[in-house]
Amino acid sequence: MFGIKKIDALLLKSFVGPFLVTLSIALLVFILQFLWKHIDDLIGKGFETDVLLELVFYLSLSLIPMVLPLAILLASIITFGNLGEHYELVALKSAGIGLLRFMRPLFIAVVGIALIAFYFSNWVLPVVNLKYHTKLYSVVRSKPALNLKEGVFNSEITNYVIKIGKKDPDNETLHDVKIWDHTAKGDKAMVISAERGQMYVPANDSVLIFRLYNGFKYDEMKETPEKRGHHEHMRMSFKEFDLIMDMSMFEFDGADESIFKRNPKMLGITQLLAELDSLQIRRTRLPQKLRKQVEPYFKVVKKDIEEKESADTLFAGINHQTADSSLLSLLSFPKTSRDKLLRKARDDARNVKSFTSYASKQSSGKSKKSIQYWIYIYNKFALSFSCLVLFLIGAATGAIIRKGGLGMPMVISIILFMAYHVLNTIGRKLAEELVISPFHGVWFASYVLTPLAIFLVYKAAMDSDLINEESWAKYAKFFRPITFVIRRARGLLGV
């Protein structure tokens, strides 16, 4: 018993290292992908380091549900591949310890990881997604930091256009400065021209100060009725002049989290079920609302068609015994009234069609929204189950290939994970398009991979060489005669 416990501890220790390494590598890859995708939104905006670190931290946590199955799959392949490569599995089996008994401690550990993953996806991940998307939204909509270039018109500051002739290496001293000030109402602008100046921002302030020397201010005067057509302006010279500009638009301003709170990514199971209940109530009210909107168009209301023509006069010419419900009965009306009735009927039909089309779109939209809610609910359970399935696939595959390290295990794990991801995406898309139910869509990948996991575990327990290179080389001998015949046939045909 003591030996078994020691082996279990050794196996757990062998699994933890690869698991943490692969989890870190996968997170790093996806973080680099994010940085590459949003590089234009991050560069040149002058963010503080803590803002970027906070964004990357929330991003790392939000990526855990994606990389966790991959880390479990790769770590299990590496662990059992190393044991098989060093003949430790053979030694254990010869000692009477079966593969399933040997996998039990790791399976229990993965069950614990799956439970933690469920807790994380239900309670922690919604908060993380809310923080991450809010921070990312704030970063993307933030304006770039002001950067004046020589000889280039800069209009990044609202109501100002700035052009400088030369800028010293200290990035503060400017020469040949021209500023167009549009802060006054109207189309008129005040033009400021100076030989040189200094640009600086006071400590702990959100303003930019231009201290200009030896220049002029040109201010166009407002037109008056007496001097219409005359363009007068006022010119004022100065030795020193301070122009203060508001720079609060360039400061990083965090967005309000409430704009993302109704997104299903930001909700737990309890909140999703509450949203589904309210959504179902709104859906049941749609037919009643539509009926109230279209009901007036199906009622016969006696009213004057013309100002001097009453409803009794209008309907007097109809023989009610012979008139049918078709449009031919309108021939009994006077021509003026008949045209108005046809026009009104056409308008009423268009209004009814518009109301019904809008109600149909609303119903379809609410159906798709409810499907999204159910997808996120089932996905929290499917994530934990997929960890168990991929562990079984990885452990069995590692025991069969008997190769450790990051070579063959990495290739096989990437192929298997891509298959899992593709199947998961297909199932989700089918559910979103109302082809299958949300439950079957979310569990579609598990339906396919669970039998594969059972098959591989059985083959590994029976010491199968299913994925062994030597077995494939042995099976390749059977195809050599067929290959020889094909080559001879191509030679005779001159192909």
N, C-alpha and C positions, 0 to 999 in steps of 0.2 A: 504493500500500500504506500509506503514511504517512497519507493522508487517511482510509482505511478505519479504521485504528487510532484516529485522532482521533475519528471518528464513534462508534466503539465505546465509547471512554472517555466521550464526551459522553452517550451513551445510558445507560451505567451510572450516571453522576452524576445524570442525570435520574430514575432509578429509585430510588436509595438514599434520597433525601429523602422522597418520598411513602411509601415502605415503612416507614421508621422512624416517621414521623408517624402513619400509620394503625395501626401496631402499638401505639404508645403510647396512642392514643385508644381502641382496642379494649380494651386492658388496663385503662385507667382506667374504662371503662364497666362491665366485669365486676367490678372491685374495688368500685365504688360499689354495684353490685347486691348483692354479698356483705355489705357494711357495712349496707345497708338490711335485708337478711334477718336478720342476726345482731345488730341494734342492741340488742335486749333482753338479749342475752348479754354485751354489752360495757359498757353504761352502768351506772354505780353500783357497780362492783367494785374500783375503785381500782388498776387495772393500771398498771405502769410503762410509760413510753413505749417502751422497748426491746422489751418483750413484744409490744406491738401492731405495732411496725415489723417485728419478726421474723415475725409471723404474716402481715402483708401481703406481705412479701418472698417467703415460701414460696408464698403464694397466687398471686402474679404469675408465678412460675416454673411452677406447676402449670397455669396457664391458657394457656401458650404453645402447646401442641398445638391448642387450640381456636381461638385468634385468628390463628395463623400463616397458615393458608390464606386467611382473610379479608383479611389485610394484603397478601398476594401478589396476590390477585385485584384488590383496589381499587387498589393501586399500579400494576399493569400497565395497568388501564383508564385511570387518570389519565395515565400516561406516554405511552401511544400515542394517547390522546385529545388531549393537548396538541400532540403532533407533527402529528396530522391537522388540528387546528384552525388551526394556523399554516402549513399547506401544506408542512411539512418532509418529510412522507412522499411527497407528490407530487414534490417536488424530487429526493428520493433515487431514486424509481422512474424519473424521467426521466433520471437519471444512470446508469441500468442496474443499480441495486442493488435486488434484489427484497426483498419483505417477509420471506421466510424467512431470507435472509442478514442482514437488518437485525435480526431477532429473535435471531440466534445468540448474541451475547455475553450477552444477558439470560437466554437459556435455559440457557447454561452456568452463569451465576451462580445461577439457581434450582436447578439440579442440585446445586450446592455447598450451597445452603441445605437442600435435601431430604436430603442426606447428613448434614449437621449435625443436622437434625431427627430422623433415625433414631438417630444416636448419642445425642442428648439423651433421646429417648423410651425407649431401651433401658437406658442406664446412669445418666443423671442424674435423669430423671423419677421412677423408683421411690423413690430416696432423698428427693427433694423431697416426693413424696406422703406418705411415711412421716413426715417432719418436720412437714408441714402438718397432717395429720390428728391426729397426737399433740398438737401445740400447740393445735389447735382443740378437741379433746376436753378438754384441761386448762382452757381458757378457759371452755367451756360449763359444766363441772361445778363451777367455782369459785363460791364463795358471794359475794353482794354485800357490800360494805363496810358496817360498822355505822353506822347513822344514826338516832340517837334523836330522836324527835319529841315535842313537848309534848302531854301528855294521852293518849298512845297506848301501849298495852302492846306491848313489844318482846321477842320470844322467839328472836331470831336466834342468840344465844349459847346453846349446848347447856346444859341444866340451870339456866338463869337466865331470869327474867322481870323486865323493868325498866320502870318507869313514872316519868316526871319531870313535875313541874308546870310548870316554866319553865326555859328555857335562855338564858343571856346570849349576846350577839353574838360573844364570843370562842370559842364552841362548846366550851368546857371547863367553865365554871362552871354548876352545876346547882342548882335549888331544888326543895324538896319531893320528895325522892328516896325511892322505895320499890322494894325489890329482894326477889324471892322466890328463895331459894336451894334448889334441888332436888338438889344434889350428893350429899347423904347418901342411903343406900339406904333404900328404902321410900317410902311415900306422904307422909311428913311433910316439911314445908318450913320452912326458917328464914326469917323475914320481918325485913328490915332497913329501918328508917324513919329518915330524917335530914332536918334542916331545909335543909341545903345541902351541896354537895360539889363536888369537882373530878374530872374525868375526863381521864386522860392516858396516853400510851404511852411507856415509857422508850426511849431511843435503842438501836437494834439489838436489840430484844427482841420477843418474840411474846406479850406479856401486856398486858392492859388493867387499869389500877389506878383504882379509885374511892376517893378519899380523902374520907370523910364526916365531918361535924361535927354535934354536938348531936343525937344520935338515940338510938334504942333497938333492941335485938335481941330478937326473940320466937322462942323455940325450943321446939317441942312435945316433951314428954317421952315416952319409949317406955312403952307399956302394960306392966304387970306383972300376973301372975295375982292378986296380992293387991288390985290397984286396977283391975280390969277394969271398963270402963264409965266411968271417971273420966278426963277429958281435962286433964291437967296441962301447964303450960308454964312456961318460965323466961324471965324478962324481965331484960335487962341494959342499963343506960344507958351511954353513952359520950360523951366530948367530941371524940375523934378516933379514927377507925377506918379501916383500909386493907383493902379487899376486892380480891383479885387474881384475875383471870379469864384463862383460857387463850384466846388469840386465834389459835392456829396454824391453826385451820380456815379462817380468812379469808385466809391466805397463799396465794399462787399456787404450786401444787405441780405440777410437770411429770409427766405420765403416763408409764408404762413403754412404750417403743416396741415391746416384744415382742408386745403384744396386737394389733397391726396387721400384723405381719410376714408372715402367711400370706394376707393380702388380695392378690388378683392385681394390683391397682394398684401394689403395692409391690414387684413382682418383675420381673426382666429375663427375656429369652427363655430363657437357660440355666436359671434357677431355675424358670420356668414349665414347661419340659420335664421337669425333675426332679420337680416336683409332679404332673405328668401321669402319669409312670411309677409313682410311689407310689400314685396314685389308681387306676390300672389294676390294680395288684396287689391292692388292697383290693376292687376290683369282682370280680375273678376268684375271690376267696375267699368271696364271698357265697353262691353255690350250695352249696359244701361246708359252710359254717356252717349254712345253712338245713336241709340234709339231716341233719346231726347233731341239730338241734333237733326235727325232726318225725319222725325215724326211729323213736323209741320208741313213738310213737302208732300205728304200723302193724304192730306185733309182737303176737302172741298170747302173753300171759304167764299161766301157770297160778299162781294165788294164791287165797288164801281170800277169799271175798266177805264172809262173816261170820266172827265169831270161832270159831264151832263148826261151820262148814260148809266143807269142803275143796273143792278144785277137782275132784277125782274125783267127789264127790257131786253137784256142780253140773252137770257135763257128762254125768252118768249117764243122765239122762232123755232125751237126744237120740238120735234114730235117725239116725246119720251117713250112712246110705245114702239116706234120703229128705229130709234137711234140705238146704235150698238156702242161698244166700248172702244172701238178703233178710232183712228184719226179721221175716218170718213164722216163721222158725226159732226166734225167741225164745219162741214160745208153748209150746215144750216145757219151758221152765224154770219153776221155781216162781215165784209172783207176786212174792215179796220179792226174789228174785235178779234177776228180769226187770226190775223197776223200777230196781234198782241198776245193772244193765248198761246200760239206756237212759240213765240219768243220766250214767254214766261216758262213754258214747259221745258224748253231747251236749257234755259238757265237753271231751273230747278234740278234737272237731271245732272247737269255739270256739278252743281253744289253737292248733290247726294253722292256722286262719284268721288268728289274730292274728300268728303267726310269719310267715306268707307275706305278709300285708299290710305288716308292718314291713319285711321284706326288699325288697318291691317299692318302698316309699317310699325306702329306702336306695339302691337301684339307680337310681331316677329322680333322686334328689338328686345322686348322684355323676355321672350323665350330664350333668345341667345344669351341674354345677361344672366338668366337663371342657370343656364347650362354652364356658363363660366364659373358661377358660384359653386355649383356642384363639382366641377372639375377641380377647383382648388380645395374643396373639402376632401374628396377622395384621394387627391394627390398627397395629402399629408400622411395618409395611411400607406399609400403605395410606395412612398419613399422608404419607409422603414422596412417594408416587405422586400423591396428591391435590394436592400443591403444584404439581407439573408440569402436571397437567390444568387446574387453575384458572388457572395462569399463561397457558396457551395460550388458554383461553376469554377471559380478561381482555385479553390483548394483541390478539386478533382483534376483540373487541367494541369496544375503544378505537379501533382503526384504522377500524372501520366507522362508529361514531357520530360520530367526529371532534369530540368535545367534551371539553374539559379541566376542571380545577377539581374542586370537590366537589359539584356539582349533579347533573347527569345521571349521571356515573360512580358517585356514591354510591348513587343509587336503583337502578341496574342491578346494582351489586355486591351490595347487600343482597338483592335478589330472587334472584340466582344463588346466593348463599351460603345463603339460606334453603332453596332447592331442594336444594342439596348436603346441608345438615344434615338435612332431612326424609328424603331418600333414605337417608342413612346410618343414621338412627334406625329407619326401616322395615326395612332389611336386618338390623340388629342384633336387633330384636325378633323378626323371623321366625326368625333363627338360635336365639335363646334359647327360643323356643317349639317348636323341633325341626321347623319347617316346611321349612327349607332348611339346608344344611350351614353351619358357621361360616365357611368360606372364601368361599362365595358371598354370605353375609350381610354380611360386612365389605366385600367388593368390589362390593356391589350399586350403590352410588353411582357408582363408577368405570365400571361397565358402562354406565350411562346417560349419564354426562357425557363419556366419552371419544369416542364418535361425535359428540356435539355439538361438542366441541373441534375435531375434524378438520373438521367441516362449516364451522364459523365461520372457521377458518384458511384453508380453501379459498376461502370467499367474500371474505375480506379480501384474499387474494393476487390475486383476480380483480377487485378494485376494485368489489365489490358494494355497493349502497346498501340493504342488507337492513334496517337499523335507522335509516336516515336519515329525518328528519321529512318531507322533501320527497317521498321515495318513497311514504310512507304517504299523504300528501296526494294524490299522483297516483293511487294505487290507490283512494282514497275516491271519485273521480269515477265509478267504475264502479257504486258502490252508490247514487248519487243517483237514478237512475230507479226503482230498487226502493223507495227511501224515499218518493218522490213517489207511487207507486202505492199503497203502504200507507196513506199519509195520506189519499188520495182515498177509498180503500175505507172507512176508519174514519169519514170525514165523511158518506158516503152511508148507512152503517149507523147513524149517530148514536152511535157509541161514543166 
